Amino acid sequence: MNHIECSTADGVLTISFNRPDRKNSITGLMYGRLTDAMNSAREDGEVRSVLIEGSRDIFSAGNDVGEFLSDPPLDPSAAAFGFLRTIAEFPKPIVAAVCGAAVGVGSTMLFHCDLVYASEDAIFSMPFIDLGLCPEAGSALLAPQMFGYHKAAEALLLGDPISAASALTLGMVNRVLPLAEVSPFARAQAVRLAGKPLSGLLETKRLMKGHQQSFLKAQMEEEVRSFIDMLKGPAAREAFSAFAQKRKPDFSRY
């Protein structure tokens, strides 16, 4: 089954998570498909914007925990890290439509989207510490920039979930809409972008983001190194073992 669905119309590449039985959790194969789709869109002159969306019930539960247990990404060339580098460097506008939960990478990928629209029931969470891990996707840099340090600390150190209303206040989303309106509105915005001069879209995004790209690249590289080291560590092993055994982890020794 194709868990990443792609279609192009009106100058918009729509990328949809389609794994509802596993809460749209993302596997290595899915990351590869995401990366391929975005690389193709980068080179395709007919694609002027990208829309990323999940299901009506959930955007994404983040990484597939079962795969993390059986085949963890222990190399910087792993598909998950490749996708994050691709979305961070993507030159065309990216719009996201978020309904329901956006967990872990389901939230951090949104820092690299240009417009984000959320349903009233959307919940954003980055519980990396609870898994014995550290943030990824440059979020340890981008979250404090967007939220302010103290609000970012609540999200990243405590792992506190962020409601749609709070995400709007923090600047994480552009607008909160009733569930039925999110996808159509996000698509309409992506079509609006696609109707503008591509040269202007590319240059404006470059000018807005270019000054920090080198810092972001260095940050993401450091996060990848730390993430891999922590994934090998005892706290992560305890967290994932507890998840598999359906018990509360005991971090008292770590």
TORBANU-612310 format. One record per residue (C-alpha): residue number from 1; x, y, z; residue in three letters. Coordinates in Angstrom, 3 decimals. Example, Ala and Ser with C-alpha at 12.3 -4.5 7.8 and 13.67 -1.06 7.14 Angstrom:
REM residues 2
1,12.300,-4.500,7.800,ALA;
2,13.670,-1.060,7.140,SER;
This chain:
REM residues 254
1,0.000,0.000,0.000,MET;
2,1.215,3.489,-0.850,ASN;
3,1.382,5.317,2.477,HIS;
4,2.483,8.560,0.807,ILE;
5,0.088,9.743,-1.888,GLU;
6,1.177,12.413,-4.351,CYS;
7,-0.812,14.304,-6.959,SER;
8,-0.225,17.462,-8.964,THR;
9,-2.889,19.929,-10.094,ALA;
10,-3.049,23.690,-10.613,ASP;
11,0.685,23.998,-10.052,GLY;
12,0.465,22.369,-6.603,VAL;
13,2.060,19.095,-5.560,LEU;
14,-0.111,17.596,-2.829,THR;
15,1.629,15.114,-0.529,ILE;
16,-0.713,13.165,1.752,SER;
17,0.076,10.814,4.613,PHE;
18,-2.091,7.728,4.112,ASN;
19,-1.439,5.292,6.934,ARG;
20,-4.471,5.846,9.144,PRO;
21,-4.279,2.422,10.794,ASP;
22,-0.894,3.453,12.275,ARG;
23,-1.844,7.068,12.917,LYS;
24,0.186,8.194,9.902,ASN;
25,3.426,7.253,11.670,SER;
26,6.350,7.511,9.275,ILE;
27,8.658,4.669,8.222,THR;
28,11.984,4.812,6.424,GLY;
29,10.306,3.892,3.150,LEU;
30,7.841,6.737,3.630,MET;
31,10.666,9.183,4.316,TYR;
32,12.294,8.058,1.082,GLY;
33,9.075,8.628,-0.813,ARG;
34,8.694,12.091,0.741,LEU;
35,12.230,13.024,-0.222,THR;
36,11.815,11.764,-3.781,ASP;
37,8.556,13.671,-4.198,ALA;
38,10.055,16.932,-2.961,MET;
39,13.212,16.557,-5.039,ASN;
40,11.063,15.981,-8.125,SER;
41,8.950,19.021,-7.266,ALA;
42,12.084,21.107,-6.841,ARG;
43,13.116,20.412,-10.437,GLU;
44,9.629,20.438,-11.981,ASP;
45,8.854,23.867,-13.399,GLY;
46,5.148,23.048,-13.417,GLU;
47,5.138,22.702,-9.614,VAL;
48,5.155,26.086,-7.907,ARG;
49,4.056,25.144,-4.400,SER;
50,3.678,22.055,-2.225,VAL;
51,0.819,21.107,0.103,LEU;
52,1.462,18.568,2.878,ILE;
53,-1.537,17.090,4.654,GLU;
54,-2.539,14.180,6.843,GLY;
55,-5.933,12.656,7.547,SER;
56,-8.984,14.382,9.000,ARG;
57,-8.324,12.595,12.306,ASP;
58,-4.546,12.933,12.573,ILE;
59,-1.670,14.656,10.820,PHE;
60,1.110,12.305,11.934,SER;
61,2.088,10.427,15.090,ALA;
62,5.725,10.955,14.126,GLY;
63,8.273,8.211,13.631,ASN;
64,7.112,4.605,13.550,ASP;
65,8.193,3.398,17.005,VAL;
66,8.179,-0.252,15.986,GLY;
67,10.657,0.450,13.221,GLU;
68,12.742,2.526,15.615,PHE;
69,13.016,-0.603,17.767,LEU;
70,13.857,-2.982,14.920,SER;
71,15.822,-0.713,12.578,ASP;
72,16.832,2.559,14.274,PRO;
73,18.325,5.370,12.129,PRO;
74,21.908,5.168,13.387,LEU;
75,23.604,6.880,10.453,ASP;
76,23.355,10.505,9.236,PRO;
77,22.444,9.126,5.794,SER;
78,19.263,7.512,7.169,ALA;
79,16.100,8.314,5.225,ALA;
80,14.535,10.294,8.095,ALA;
81,17.446,12.724,8.257,PHE;
82,17.540,12.956,4.478,GLY;
83,13.926,14.084,4.386,PHE;
84,14.526,16.719,7.063,LEU;
85,17.472,18.148,5.128,ARG;
86,15.347,18.179,1.970,THR;
87,12.402,20.034,3.497,ILE;
88,14.723,22.517,5.248,ALA;
89,16.425,23.395,1.949,GLU;
90,13.329,23.269,-0.278,PHE;
91,13.190,26.537,-2.254,PRO;
92,9.506,26.654,-3.199,LYS;
93,6.646,27.550,-0.828,PRO;
94,5.311,24.744,1.368,ILE;
95,1.811,24.819,2.851,VAL;
96,0.684,22.394,5.566,ALA;
97,-2.851,21.381,6.568,ALA;
98,-2.848,19.937,10.089,VAL;
99,-5.834,18.148,11.623,CYS;
100,-5.612,16.254,14.900,GLY;
101,-2.272,15.349,16.455,ALA;
102,1.126,16.298,15.063,ALA;
103,3.696,14.455,17.179,VAL;
104,7.493,14.632,17.081,GLY;
105,8.616,15.045,13.495,VAL;
106,4.953,15.660,12.690,GLY;
107,5.458,18.973,14.483,SER;
108,9.102,19.748,13.728,THR;
109,8.663,19.469,9.953,MET;
110,6.186,22.341,10.228,LEU;
111,8.992,24.738,11.178,PHE;
112,10.133,24.393,7.569,HIS;
113,6.711,25.068,6.048,CYS;
114,5.875,28.591,4.963,ASP;
115,2.145,28.544,5.718,LEU;
116,0.488,26.251,8.277,VAL;
117,-3.265,25.919,8.779,TYR;
118,-4.684,23.882,11.633,ALA;
119,-8.018,22.495,12.769,SER;
120,-9.494,23.553,16.083,GLU;
121,-8.680,20.120,17.530,ASP;
122,-5.057,20.113,16.370,ALA;
123,-2.450,19.264,19.019,ILE;
124,1.281,19.721,18.532,PHE;
125,3.827,17.898,20.682,SER;
126,7.575,17.296,20.641,MET;
127,8.112,14.708,23.414,PRO;
128,11.683,13.798,22.493,PHE;
129,12.959,13.830,26.064,ILE;
130,10.276,11.338,27.102,ASP;
131,11.832,8.944,24.575,LEU;
132,15.350,9.528,25.900,GLY;
133,16.147,11.604,22.794,LEU;
134,16.794,15.211,21.773,CYS;
135,15.060,17.493,19.252,PRO;
136,15.663,17.196,15.510,GLU;
137,14.920,19.121,12.310,ALA;
138,16.618,22.209,13.714,GLY;
139,13.819,22.591,16.247,SER;
140,16.203,23.358,19.119,ALA;
141,17.071,26.512,17.159,LEU;
142,13.767,27.279,15.450,LEU;
143,11.387,26.721,18.386,ALA;
144,13.103,29.309,20.658,PRO;
145,13.230,31.740,17.735,GLN;
146,9.523,31.340,17.058,MET;
147,8.107,30.830,20.556,PHE;
148,10.631,32.622,22.761,GLY;
149,12.933,30.601,24.987,TYR;
150,10.598,29.919,27.914,HIS;
151,7.683,28.704,25.803,LYS;
152,10.085,26.582,23.777,ALA;
153,11.394,25.090,27.034,ALA;
154,7.866,24.020,27.957,GLU;
155,7.518,22.343,24.571,ALA;
156,10.970,20.730,24.371,LEU;
157,12.114,20.196,27.975,LEU;
158,8.734,19.303,29.476,LEU;
159,7.237,17.970,26.256,GLY;
160,4.016,19.831,26.973,ASP;
161,1.465,19.607,24.140,PRO;
162,0.472,22.797,22.340,ILE;
163,-3.165,23.413,21.494,SER;
164,-4.201,24.917,18.190,ALA;
165,-5.097,28.202,19.903,ALA;
166,-1.701,28.329,21.623,SER;
167,0.074,27.429,18.382,ALA;
168,-1.628,30.400,16.747,LEU;
169,-0.465,32.717,19.537,THR;
170,3.078,31.324,19.362,LEU;
171,3.247,31.815,15.593,GLY;
172,3.464,28.117,14.792,MET;
173,0.338,28.274,12.611,VAL;
174,-1.150,30.993,10.445,ASN;
175,-4.811,30.289,11.094,ARG;
176,-7.074,27.923,13.030,VAL;
177,-10.157,26.724,11.168,LEU;
178,-13.086,24.333,11.637,PRO;
179,-12.070,20.804,10.681,LEU;
180,-14.009,20.707,7.417,ALA;
181,-12.400,23.944,6.213,GLU;
182,-8.736,23.174,6.833,VAL;
183,-7.837,21.142,3.760,SER;
184,-9.835,23.238,1.253,PRO;
185,-8.456,26.474,2.678,PHE;
186,-4.862,25.229,2.703,ALA;
187,-5.238,24.010,-0.859,ARG;
188,-6.691,27.362,-1.939,ALA;
189,-3.681,29.127,-0.421,GLN;
190,-1.307,26.742,-2.207,ALA;
191,-3.113,27.461,-5.491,VAL;
192,-2.831,31.197,-4.813,ARG;
193,0.907,30.789,-4.387,LEU;
194,1.130,28.718,-7.562,ALA;
195,-0.501,31.554,-9.491,GLY;
196,2.300,33.972,-8.642,LYS;
197,5.595,34.386,-10.518,PRO;
198,7.861,31.492,-9.602,LEU;
199,10.944,33.706,-9.714,SER;
200,9.387,35.996,-7.122,GLY;
201,8.399,33.111,-4.869,LEU;
202,11.882,31.624,-4.987,LEU;
203,13.711,34.880,-4.380,GLU;
204,11.404,36.087,-1.623,THR;
205,11.700,32.805,0.275,LYS;
206,15.473,32.857,-0.210,ARG;
207,15.712,36.392,1.129,LEU;
208,13.551,35.580,4.162,MET;
209,15.399,32.394,5.059,LYS;
210,18.812,32.739,3.488,GLY;
211,20.513,34.635,6.294,HIS;
212,20.162,31.724,8.699,GLN;
213,20.546,28.746,6.387,GLN;
214,24.173,28.145,7.300,SER;
215,23.327,28.306,11.015,PHE;
216,20.357,26.003,10.508,LEU;
217,22.424,23.478,8.540,LYS;
218,25.053,23.394,11.299,ALA;
219,22.334,23.074,13.951,GLN;
220,20.670,20.183,12.141,MET;
221,23.986,18.377,11.715,GLU;
222,24.694,18.721,15.437,GLU;
223,21.190,17.536,16.313,GLU;
224,21.621,14.468,14.082,VAL;
225,24.869,13.538,15.836,ARG;
226,23.277,13.982,19.259,SER;
227,20.097,12.164,18.231,PHE;
228,22.054,9.132,17.022,ILE;
229,24.207,9.072,20.161,ASP;
230,21.145,9.307,22.392,MET;
231,19.285,6.692,20.372,LEU;
232,22.086,4.283,21.276,LYS;
233,21.967,5.301,24.945,GLY;
234,20.361,3.652,27.972,PRO;
235,17.589,6.240,28.427,ALA;
236,16.280,5.634,24.907,ALA;
237,16.527,1.861,25.372,ARG;
238,14.491,2.171,28.558,GLU;
239,11.923,4.418,26.869,ALA;
240,11.405,2.131,23.899,PHE;
241,11.401,-1.012,26.025,SER;
242,8.744,0.532,28.238,ALA;
243,6.718,1.450,25.153,PHE;
244,6.922,-2.110,23.842,ALA;
245,5.998,-3.513,27.272,GLN;
246,3.221,-0.965,27.764,LYS;
247,4.612,0.314,31.045,ARG;
248,5.841,3.639,32.400,LYS;
249,9.581,4.152,31.809,PRO;
250,11.911,4.471,34.790,ASP;
251,14.545,7.136,34.112,PHE;
252,15.798,7.310,37.729,SER;
253,19.141,5.738,36.760,ARG;
254,19.679,7.894,33.674,TYR;
